[in-house]
Amino acid sequence: MGDETGKRLALGVEQSDTPSADDNDWHLVFEPDRAWIGMYVARDGTRKYVKGFLSVNTDKVKYPR
């Protein structure tokens, strides 16, 4: 999604170069480079875990002080 200034919001599935059933990583991104939230598969030996992440670029986010 975007407006006249460009891209503002992206929601999607991250797929590898060779898509498979393991490609179930997803993300929600607030553009340009403001914040990210999502989930991905992490491998530990033969086990797979779903992990979440949240990141905010405090240099680009304005908030009340």
mmCIF file of the N, C-alpha and C atoms, coordinates in Angstrom:
data_MODEL
# 
_entry.id   MODEL 
# 
loop_
_atom_site.group_PDB 
_atom_site.id 
_atom_site.type_symbol 
_atom_site.label_atom_id 
_atom_site.label_alt_id 
_atom_site.label_comp_id 
_atom_site.label_asym_id 
_atom_site.label_entity_id 
_atom_site.label_seq_id 
_atom_site.pdbx_PDB_ins_code 
_atom_site.Cartn_x 
_atom_site.Cartn_y 
_atom_site.Cartn_z 
_atom_site.occupancy 
_atom_site.B_iso_or_equiv 
_atom_site.pdbx_formal_charge 
_atom_site.auth_seq_id 
_atom_site.auth_comp_id 
_atom_site.auth_asym_id 
_atom_site.auth_atom_id 
_atom_site.pdbx_PDB_model_num 
ATOM 1   N N  . MET A 1 1  ? 0.836  -1.167  0.000  1.00 0.00 ? 1  MET A N  1 
ATOM 2   C CA . MET A 1 1  ? 0.000  0.000   0.000  1.00 0.00 ? 1  MET A CA 1 
ATOM 3   C C  . MET A 1 1  ? 0.888  1.238   0.000  1.00 0.00 ? 1  MET A C  1 
ATOM 4   N N  . GLY A 1 2  ? 0.406  2.274   -0.612 1.00 0.00 ? 2  GLY A N  1 
ATOM 5   C CA . GLY A 1 2  ? 1.187  3.491   -0.667 1.00 0.00 ? 2  GLY A CA 1 
ATOM 6   C C  . GLY A 1 2  ? 0.330  4.695   -0.978 1.00 0.00 ? 2  GLY A C  1 
ATOM 7   N N  . ASP A 1 3  ? 1.007  5.818   -1.118 1.00 0.00 ? 3  ASP A N  1 
ATOM 8   C CA . ASP A 1 3  ? 0.344  7.054   -1.494 1.00 0.00 ? 3  ASP A CA 1 
ATOM 9   C C  . ASP A 1 3  ? 1.231  7.791   -2.489 1.00 0.00 ? 3  ASP A C  1 
ATOM 10  N N  . GLU A 1 4  ? 0.983  9.083   -2.674 1.00 0.00 ? 4  GLU A N  1 
ATOM 11  C CA . GLU A 1 4  ? 1.736  9.827   -3.682 1.00 0.00 ? 4  GLU A CA 1 
ATOM 12  C C  . GLU A 1 4  ? 3.232  9.933   -3.356 1.00 0.00 ? 4  GLU A C  1 
ATOM 13  N N  . THR A 1 5  ? 3.602  9.677   -2.102 1.00 0.00 ? 5  THR A N  1 
ATOM 14  C CA . THR A 1 5  ? 5.018  9.758   -1.723 1.00 0.00 ? 5  THR A CA 1 
ATOM 15  C C  . THR A 1 5  ? 5.757  8.443   -1.905 1.00 0.00 ? 5  THR A C  1 
ATOM 16  N N  . GLY A 1 6  ? 5.025  7.358   -2.124 1.00 0.00 ? 6  GLY A N  1 
ATOM 17  C CA . GLY A 1 6  ? 5.658  6.055   -2.315 1.00 0.00 ? 6  GLY A CA 1 
ATOM 18  C C  . GLY A 1 6  ? 5.043  4.981   -1.449 1.00 0.00 ? 6  GLY A C  1 
ATOM 19  N N  . LYS A 1 7  ? 5.786  3.892   -1.277 1.00 0.00 ? 7  LYS A N  1 
ATOM 20  C CA . LYS A 1 7  ? 5.325  2.747   -0.512 1.00 0.00 ? 7  LYS A CA 1 
ATOM 21  C C  . LYS A 1 7  ? 5.246  3.092   0.973  1.00 0.00 ? 7  LYS A C  1 
ATOM 22  N N  . ARG A 1 8  ? 4.168  2.668   1.654  1.00 0.00 ? 8  ARG A N  1 
ATOM 23  C CA . ARG A 1 8  ? 3.982  2.934   3.078  1.00 0.00 ? 8  ARG A CA 1 
ATOM 24  C C  . ARG A 1 8  ? 3.873  1.675   3.915  1.00 0.00 ? 8  ARG A C  1 
ATOM 25  N N  . LEU A 1 9  ? 3.290  0.601   3.348  1.00 0.00 ? 9  LEU A N  1 
ATOM 26  C CA . LEU A 1 9  ? 2.997  -0.603  4.103  1.00 0.00 ? 9  LEU A CA 1 
ATOM 27  C C  . LEU A 1 9  ? 3.122  -1.812  3.196  1.00 0.00 ? 9  LEU A C  1 
ATOM 28  N N  . ALA A 1 10 ? 3.782  -2.854  3.681  1.00 0.00 ? 10 ALA A N  1 
ATOM 29  C CA . ALA A 1 10 ? 3.909  -4.093  2.914  1.00 0.00 ? 10 ALA A CA 1 
ATOM 30  C C  . ALA A 1 10 ? 3.581  -5.266  3.825  1.00 0.00 ? 10 ALA A C  1 
ATOM 31  N N  . LEU A 1 11 ? 2.771  -6.188  3.341  1.00 0.00 ? 11 LEU A N  1 
ATOM 32  C CA . LEU A 1 11 ? 2.429  -7.407  4.059  1.00 0.00 ? 11 LEU A CA 1 
ATOM 33  C C  . LEU A 1 11 ? 2.629  -8.545  3.089  1.00 0.00 ? 11 LEU A C  1 
ATOM 34  N N  . GLY A 1 12 ? 3.409  -9.526  3.487  1.00 0.00 ? 12 GLY A N  1 
ATOM 35  C CA . GLY A 1 12 ? 3.622  -10.607 2.547  1.00 0.00 ? 12 GLY A CA 1 
ATOM 36  C C  . GLY A 1 12 ? 4.366  -11.785 3.126  1.00 0.00 ? 12 GLY A C  1 
ATOM 37  N N  . VAL A 1 13 ? 4.485  -12.794 2.295  1.00 0.00 ? 13 VAL A N  1 
ATOM 38  C CA . VAL A 1 13 ? 5.205  -14.012 2.621  1.00 0.00 ? 13 VAL A CA 1 
ATOM 39  C C  . VAL A 1 13 ? 6.586  -13.912 2.008  1.00 0.00 ? 13 VAL A C  1 
ATOM 40  N N  . GLU A 1 14 ? 7.603  -14.255 2.789  1.00 0.00 ? 14 GLU A N  1 
ATOM 41  C CA . GLU A 1 14 ? 8.975  -14.295 2.287  1.00 0.00 ? 14 GLU A CA 1 
ATOM 42  C C  . GLU A 1 14 ? 9.229  -15.685 1.738  1.00 0.00 ? 14 GLU A C  1 
ATOM 43  N N  . GLN A 1 15 ? 9.583  -15.787 0.467  1.00 0.00 ? 15 GLN A N  1 
ATOM 44  C CA . GLN A 1 15 ? 9.884  -17.081 -0.123 1.00 0.00 ? 15 GLN A CA 1 
ATOM 45  C C  . GLN A 1 15 ? 11.341 -17.123 -0.545 1.00 0.00 ? 15 GLN A C  1 
ATOM 46  N N  . SER A 1 16 ? 11.894 -18.323 -0.477 1.00 0.00 ? 16 SER A N  1 
ATOM 47  C CA . SER A 1 16 ? 13.281 -18.507 -0.891 1.00 0.00 ? 16 SER A CA 1 
ATOM 48  C C  . SER A 1 16 ? 13.354 -18.614 -2.412 1.00 0.00 ? 16 SER A C  1 
ATOM 49  N N  . ASP A 1 17 ? 14.575 -18.747 -2.929 1.00 0.00 ? 17 ASP A N  1 
ATOM 50  C CA . ASP A 1 17 ? 14.756 -18.904 -4.370 1.00 0.00 ? 17 ASP A CA 1 
ATOM 51  C C  . ASP A 1 17 ? 14.165 -20.211 -4.876 1.00 0.00 ? 17 ASP A C  1 
ATOM 52  N N  . THR A 1 18 ? 14.093 -21.209 -3.992 1.00 0.00 ? 18 THR A N  1 
ATOM 53  C CA . THR A 1 18 ? 13.498 -22.501 -4.345 1.00 0.00 ? 18 THR A CA 1 
ATOM 54  C C  . THR A 1 18 ? 12.334 -22.755 -3.385 1.00 0.00 ? 18 THR A C  1 
ATOM 55  N N  . PRO A 1 19 ? 11.139 -22.244 -3.704 1.00 0.00 ? 19 PRO A N  1 
ATOM 56  C CA . PRO A 1 19 ? 9.996  -22.359 -2.799 1.00 0.00 ? 19 PRO A CA 1 
ATOM 57  C C  . PRO A 1 19 ? 9.701  -23.803 -2.400 1.00 0.00 ? 19 PRO A C  1 
ATOM 58  N N  . SER A 1 20 ? 9.326  -23.958 -1.133 1.00 0.00 ? 20 SER A N  1 
ATOM 59  C CA . SER A 1 20 ? 8.975  -25.279 -0.620 1.00 0.00 ? 20 SER A CA 1 
ATOM 60  C C  . SER A 1 20 ? 7.925  -25.106 0.473  1.00 0.00 ? 20 SER A C  1 
ATOM 61  N N  . ALA A 1 21 ? 7.545  -26.212 1.084  1.00 0.00 ? 21 ALA A N  1 
ATOM 62  C CA . ALA A 1 21 ? 6.561  -26.165 2.171  1.00 0.00 ? 21 ALA A CA 1 
ATOM 63  C C  . ALA A 1 21 ? 7.117  -25.439 3.393  1.00 0.00 ? 21 ALA A C  1 
ATOM 64  N N  . ASP A 1 22 ? 8.441  -25.311 3.490  1.00 0.00 ? 22 ASP A N  1 
ATOM 65  C CA . ASP A 1 22 ? 9.059  -24.607 4.617  1.00 0.00 ? 22 ASP A CA 1 
ATOM 66  C C  . ASP A 1 22 ? 8.983  -23.096 4.476  1.00 0.00 ? 22 ASP A C  1 
ATOM 67  N N  . ASP A 1 23 ? 8.559  -22.590 3.332  1.00 0.00 ? 23 ASP A N  1 
ATOM 68  C CA . ASP A 1 23 ? 8.481  -21.149 3.108  1.00 0.00 ? 23 ASP A CA 1 
ATOM 69  C C  . ASP A 1 23 ? 7.191  -20.593 3.698  1.00 0.00 ? 23 ASP A C  1 
ATOM 70  N N  . ASN A 1 24 ? 7.185  -20.438 5.012  1.00 0.00 ? 24 ASN A N  1 
ATOM 71  C CA . ASN A 1 24 ? 6.004  -19.854 5.646  1.00 0.00 ? 24 ASN A CA 1 
ATOM 72  C C  . ASN A 1 24 ? 6.389  -18.646 6.497  1.00 0.00 ? 24 ASN A C  1 
ATOM 73  N N  . ASP A 1 25 ? 7.495  -18.006 6.142  1.00 0.00 ? 25 ASP A N  1 
ATOM 74  C CA . ASP A 1 25 ? 7.910  -16.786 6.825  1.00 0.00 ? 25 ASP A CA 1 
ATOM 75  C C  . ASP A 1 25 ? 7.050  -15.630 6.303  1.00 0.00 ? 25 ASP A C  1 
ATOM 76  N N  . TRP A 1 26 ? 6.667  -14.732 7.177  1.00 0.00 ? 26 TRP A N  1 
ATOM 77  C CA . TRP A 1 26 ? 5.859  -13.586 6.749  1.00 0.00 ? 26 TRP A CA 1 
ATOM 78  C C  . TRP A 1 26 ? 6.309  -12.348 7.501  1.00 0.00 ? 26 TRP A C  1 
ATOM 79  N N  . HIS A 1 27 ? 5.905  -11.204 6.982  1.00 0.00 ? 27 HIS A N  1 
ATOM 80  C CA . HIS A 1 27 ? 6.282  -9.939  7.610  1.00 0.00 ? 27 HIS A CA 1 
ATOM 81  C C  . HIS A 1 27 ? 5.278  -8.843  7.289  1.00 0.00 ? 27 HIS A C  1 
ATOM 82  N N  . LEU A 1 28 ? 5.254  -7.868  8.160  1.00 0.00 ? 28 LEU A N  1 
ATOM 83  C CA . LEU A 1 28 ? 4.501  -6.635  7.969  1.00 0.00 ? 28 LEU A CA 1 
ATOM 84  C C  . LEU A 1 28 ? 5.522  -5.523  8.131  1.00 0.00 ? 28 LEU A C  1 
ATOM 85  N N  . VAL A 1 29 ? 5.692  -4.691  7.108  1.00 0.00 ? 29 VAL A N  1 
ATOM 86  C CA . VAL A 1 29 ? 6.720  -3.653  7.116  1.00 0.00 ? 29 VAL A CA 1 
ATOM 87  C C  . VAL A 1 29 ? 6.065  -2.289  6.951  1.00 0.00 ? 29 VAL A C  1 
ATOM 88  N N  . PHE A 1 30 ? 6.425  -1.358  7.825  1.00 0.00 ? 30 PHE A N  1 
ATOM 89  C CA . PHE A 1 30 ? 5.999  0.029   7.701  1.00 0.00 ? 30 PHE A CA 1 
ATOM 90  C C  . PHE A 1 30 ? 7.140  0.797   7.057  1.00 0.00 ? 30 PHE A C  1 
ATOM 91  N N  . GLU A 1 31 ? 6.906  1.291   5.867  1.00 0.00 ? 31 GLU A N  1 
ATOM 92  C CA . GLU A 1 31 ? 7.950  1.938   5.073  1.00 0.00 ? 31 GLU A CA 1 
ATOM 93  C C  . GLU A 1 31 ? 8.003  3.431   5.340  1.00 0.00 ? 31 GLU A C  1 
ATOM 94  N N  . PRO A 1 32 ? 9.059  4.100   5.038  1.00 0.00 ? 32 PRO A N  1 
ATOM 95  C CA . PRO A 1 32 ? 10.345 3.552   4.622  1.00 0.00 ? 32 PRO A CA 1 
ATOM 96  C C  . PRO A 1 32 ? 11.210 3.207   5.838  1.00 0.00 ? 32 PRO A C  1 
ATOM 97  N N  . ASP A 1 33 ? 11.450 1.939   6.045  1.00 0.00 ? 33 ASP A N  1 
ATOM 98  C CA . ASP A 1 33 ? 12.326 1.414   7.103  1.00 0.00 ? 33 ASP A CA 1 
ATOM 99  C C  . ASP A 1 33 ? 11.974 1.922   8.492  1.00 0.00 ? 33 ASP A C  1 
ATOM 100 N N  . ARG A 1 34 ? 10.686 1.918   8.827  1.00 0.00 ? 34 ARG A N  1 
ATOM 101 C CA . ARG A 1 34 ? 10.276 2.403   10.151 1.00 0.00 ? 34 ARG A CA 1 
ATOM 102 C C  . ARG A 1 34 ? 10.101 1.277   11.156 1.00 0.00 ? 34 ARG A C  1 
ATOM 103 N N  . ALA A 1 35 ? 9.377  0.216   10.770 1.00 0.00 ? 35 ALA A N  1 
ATOM 104 C CA . ALA A 1 35 ? 9.118  -0.873  11.711 1.00 0.00 ? 35 ALA A CA 1 
ATOM 105 C C  . ALA A 1 35 ? 8.823  -2.162  10.952 1.00 0.00 ? 35 ALA A C  1 
ATOM 106 N N  . TRP A 1 36 ? 9.111  -3.297  11.607 1.00 0.00 ? 36 TRP A N  1 
ATOM 107 C CA . TRP A 1 36 ? 8.900  -4.613  11.039 1.00 0.00 ? 36 TRP A CA 1 
ATOM 108 C C  . TRP A 1 36 ? 8.343  -5.527  12.121 1.00 0.00 ? 36 TRP A C  1 
ATOM 109 N N  . ILE A 1 37 ? 7.436  -6.405  11.738 1.00 0.00 ? 37 ILE A N  1 
ATOM 110 C CA . ILE A 1 37 ? 6.933  -7.445  12.629 1.00 0.00 ? 37 ILE A CA 1 
ATOM 111 C C  . ILE A 1 37 ? 6.690  -8.677  11.770 1.00 0.00 ? 37 ILE A C  1 
ATOM 112 N N  . GLY A 1 38 ? 6.965  -9.854  12.312 1.00 0.00 ? 38 GLY A N  1 
ATOM 113 C CA . GLY A 1 38 ? 6.746  -11.047 11.521 1.00 0.00 ? 38 GLY A CA 1 
ATOM 114 C C  . GLY A 1 38 ? 7.142  -12.321 12.231 1.00 0.00 ? 38 GLY A C  1 
ATOM 115 N N  . MET A 1 39 ? 7.148  -13.423 11.486 1.00 0.00 ? 39 MET A N  1 
ATOM 116 C CA . MET A 1 39 ? 7.511  -14.740 11.999 1.00 0.00 ? 39 MET A CA 1 
ATOM 117 C C  . MET A 1 39 ? 8.351  -15.456 10.959 1.00 0.00 ? 39 MET A C  1 
ATOM 118 N N  . TYR A 1 40 ? 9.240  -16.315 11.437 1.00 0.00 ? 40 TYR A N  1 
ATOM 119 C CA . TYR A 1 40 ? 10.084 -17.095 10.542 1.00 0.00 ? 40 TYR A CA 1 
ATOM 120 C C  . TYR A 1 40 ? 10.408 -18.435 11.186 1.00 0.00 ? 40 TYR A C  1 
ATOM 121 N N  . VAL A 1 41 ? 10.857 -19.396 10.374 1.00 0.00 ? 41 VAL A N  1 
ATOM 122 C CA . VAL A 1 41 ? 11.235 -20.717 10.854 1.00 0.00 ? 41 VAL A CA 1 
ATOM 123 C C  . VAL A 1 41 ? 12.728 -20.721 11.136 1.00 0.00 ? 41 VAL A C  1 
ATOM 124 N N  . ALA A 1 42 ? 13.075 -21.146 12.347 1.00 0.00 ? 42 ALA A N  1 
ATOM 125 C CA . ALA A 1 42 ? 14.484 -21.293 12.727 1.00 0.00 ? 42 ALA A CA 1 
ATOM 126 C C  . ALA A 1 42 ? 14.759 -22.778 12.923 1.00 0.00 ? 42 ALA A C  1 
ATOM 127 N N  . ARG A 1 43 ? 15.902 -23.225 12.453 1.00 0.00 ? 43 ARG A N  1 
ATOM 128 C CA . ARG A 1 43 ? 16.260 -24.631 12.575 1.00 0.00 ? 43 ARG A CA 1 
ATOM 129 C C  . ARG A 1 43 ? 17.330 -24.809 13.647 1.00 0.00 ? 43 ARG A C  1 
ATOM 130 N N  . ASP A 1 44 ? 17.154 -25.869 14.437 1.00 0.00 ? 44 ASP A N  1 
ATOM 131 C CA . ASP A 1 44 ? 18.137 -26.250 15.448 1.00 0.00 ? 44 ASP A CA 1 
ATOM 132 C C  . ASP A 1 44 ? 18.372 -27.752 15.275 1.00 0.00 ? 44 ASP A C  1 
ATOM 133 N N  . GLY A 1 45 ? 19.373 -28.085 14.482 1.00 0.00 ? 45 GLY A N  1 
ATOM 134 C CA . GLY A 1 45 ? 19.581 -29.500 14.155 1.00 0.00 ? 45 GLY A CA 1 
ATOM 135 C C  . GLY A 1 45 ? 18.449 -29.995 13.277 1.00 0.00 ? 45 GLY A C  1 
ATOM 136 N N  . THR A 1 46 ? 17.730 -30.993 13.770 1.00 0.00 ? 46 THR A N  1 
ATOM 137 C CA . THR A 1 46 ? 16.599 -31.539 12.994 1.00 0.00 ? 46 THR A CA 1 
ATOM 138 C C  . THR A 1 46 ? 15.273 -30.913 13.402 1.00 0.00 ? 46 THR A C  1 
ATOM 139 N N  . ARG A 1 47 ? 15.283 -30.088 14.426 1.00 0.00 ? 47 ARG A N  1 
ATOM 140 C CA . ARG A 1 47 ? 14.044 -29.451 14.901 1.00 0.00 ? 47 ARG A CA 1 
ATOM 141 C C  . ARG A 1 47 ? 13.836 -28.101 14.225 1.00 0.00 ? 47 ARG A C  1 
ATOM 142 N N  . LYS A 1 48 ? 12.557 -27.750 14.078 1.00 0.00 ? 48 LYS A N  1 
ATOM 143 C CA . LYS A 1 48 ? 12.187 -26.455 13.521 1.00 0.00 ? 48 LYS A CA 1 
ATOM 144 C C  . LYS A 1 48 ? 11.331 -25.715 14.547 1.00 0.00 ? 48 LYS A C  1 
ATOM 145 N N  . TYR A 1 49 ? 11.605 -24.437 14.695 1.00 0.00 ? 49 TYR A N  1 
ATOM 146 C CA . TYR A 1 49 ? 10.858 -23.593 15.612 1.00 0.00 ? 49 TYR A CA 1 
ATOM 147 C C  . TYR A 1 49 ? 10.346 -22.382 14.849 1.00 0.00 ? 49 TYR A C  1 
ATOM 148 N N  . VAL A 1 50 ? 9.180  -21.907 15.234 1.00 0.00 ? 50 VAL A N  1 
ATOM 149 C CA . VAL A 1 50 ? 8.658  -20.666 14.671 1.00 0.00 ? 50 VAL A CA 1 
ATOM 150 C C  . VAL A 1 50 ? 9.020  -19.560 15.654 1.00 0.00 ? 50 VAL A C  1 
ATOM 151 N N  . LYS A 1 51 ? 9.703  -18.546 15.162 1.00 0.00 ? 51 LYS A N  1 
ATOM 152 C CA . LYS A 1 51 ? 10.114 -17.425 16.005 1.00 0.00 ? 51 LYS A CA 1 
ATOM 153 C C  . LYS A 1 51 ? 9.505  -16.144 15.471 1.00 0.00 ? 51 LYS A C  1 
ATOM 154 N N  . GLY A 1 52 ? 9.219  -15.244 16.356 1.00 0.00 ? 52 GLY A N  1 
ATOM 155 C CA . GLY A 1 52 ? 8.675  -13.952 15.965 1.00 0.00 ? 52 GLY A CA 1 
ATOM 156 C C  . GLY A 1 52 ? 9.704  -12.860 16.142 1.00 0.00 ? 52 GLY A C  1 
ATOM 157 N N  . PHE A 1 53 ? 9.486  -11.755 15.453 1.00 0.00 ? 53 PHE A N  1 
ATOM 158 C CA . PHE A 1 53 ? 10.380 -10.617 15.604 1.00 0.00 ? 53 PHE A CA 1 
ATOM 159 C C  . PHE A 1 53 ? 9.597  -9.320  15.519 1.00 0.00 ? 53 PHE A C  1 
ATOM 160 N N  . LEU A 1 54 ? 10.141 -8.304  16.160 1.00 0.00 ? 54 LEU A N  1 
ATOM 161 C CA . LEU A 1 54 ? 9.599  -6.957  16.131 1.00 0.00 ? 54 LEU A CA 1 
ATOM 162 C C  . LEU A 1 54 ? 10.782 -6.008  16.173 1.00 0.00 ? 54 LEU A C  1 
ATOM 163 N N  . SER A 1 55 ? 10.806 -5.065  15.275 1.00 0.00 ? 55 SER A N  1 
ATOM 164 C CA . SER A 1 55 ? 11.907 -4.106  15.230 1.00 0.00 ? 55 SER A CA 1 
ATOM 165 C C  . SER A 1 55 ? 11.351 -2.738  14.878 1.00 0.00 ? 55 SER A C  1 
ATOM 166 N N  . VAL A 1 56 ? 11.845 -1.715  15.576 1.00 0.00 ? 56 VAL A N  1 
ATOM 167 C CA . VAL A 1 56 ? 11.436 -0.341  15.316 1.00 0.00 ? 56 VAL A CA 1 
ATOM 168 C C  . VAL A 1 56 ? 12.688 0.505   15.144 1.00 0.00 ? 56 VAL A C  1 
ATOM 169 N N  . ASN A 1 57 ? 12.743 1.270   14.075 1.00 0.00 ? 57 ASN A N  1 
ATOM 170 C CA . ASN A 1 57 ? 13.855 2.180   13.825 1.00 0.00 ? 57 ASN A CA 1 
ATOM 171 C C  . ASN A 1 57 ? 13.526 3.493   14.516 1.00 0.00 ? 57 ASN A C  1 
ATOM 172 N N  . THR A 1 58 ? 14.083 3.714   15.688 1.00 0.00 ? 58 THR A N  1 
ATOM 173 C CA . THR A 1 58 ? 13.745 4.898   16.481 1.00 0.00 ? 58 THR A CA 1 
ATOM 174 C C  . THR A 1 58 ? 14.215 6.196   15.830 1.00 0.00 ? 58 THR A C  1 
ATOM 175 N N  . ASP A 1 59 ? 15.144 6.106   14.894 1.00 0.00 ? 59 ASP A N  1 
ATOM 176 C CA . ASP A 1 59 ? 15.585 7.311   14.181 1.00 0.00 ? 59 ASP A CA 1 
ATOM 177 C C  . ASP A 1 59 ? 14.517 7.836   13.227 1.00 0.00 ? 59 ASP A C  1 
ATOM 178 N N  . LYS A 1 60 ? 13.589 6.961   12.804 1.00 0.00 ? 60 LYS A N  1 
ATOM 179 C CA . LYS A 1 60 ? 12.601 7.362   11.808 1.00 0.00 ? 60 LYS A CA 1 
ATOM 180 C C  . LYS A 1 60 ? 11.182 7.455   12.360 1.00 0.00 ? 60 LYS A C  1 
ATOM 181 N N  . VAL A 1 61 ? 10.978 7.117   13.608 1.00 0.00 ? 61 VAL A N  1 
ATOM 182 C CA . VAL A 1 61 ? 9.637  7.153   14.202 1.00 0.00 ? 61 VAL A CA 1 
ATOM 183 C C  . VAL A 1 61 ? 9.535  8.361   15.112 1.00 0.00 ? 61 VAL A C  1 
ATOM 184 N N  . LYS A 1 62 ? 8.522  9.182   14.871 1.00 0.00 ? 62 LYS A N  1 
ATOM 185 C CA . LYS A 1 62 ? 8.280  10.343  15.725 1.00 0.00 ? 62 LYS A CA 1 
ATOM 186 C C  . LYS A 1 62 ? 7.246  9.961   16.764 1.00 0.00 ? 62 LYS A C  1 
ATOM 187 N N  . TYR A 1 63 ? 7.491  10.349  17.993 1.00 0.00 ? 63 TYR A N  1 
ATOM 188 C CA . TYR A 1 63 ? 6.568  10.041  19.073 1.00 0.00 ? 63 TYR A CA 1 
ATOM 189 C C  . TYR A 1 63 ? 6.589  11.184  20.080 1.00 0.00 ? 63 TYR A C  1 
ATOM 190 N N  . PRO A 1 64 ? 5.490  11.350  20.818 1.00 0.00 ? 64 PRO A N  1 
ATOM 191 C CA . PRO A 1 64 ? 5.433  12.439  21.809 1.00 0.00 ? 64 PRO A CA 1 
ATOM 192 C C  . PRO A 1 64 ? 6.470  12.248  22.903 1.00 0.00 ? 64 PRO A C  1 
ATOM 193 N N  . ARG A 1 65 ? 7.016  13.349  23.387 1.00 0.00 ? 65 ARG A N  1 
ATOM 194 C CA . ARG A 1 65 ? 7.993  13.262  24.484 1.00 0.00 ? 65 ARG A CA 1 
ATOM 195 C C  . ARG A 1 65 ? 7.407  13.776  25.759 1.00 0.00 ? 65 ARG A C  1 
# 
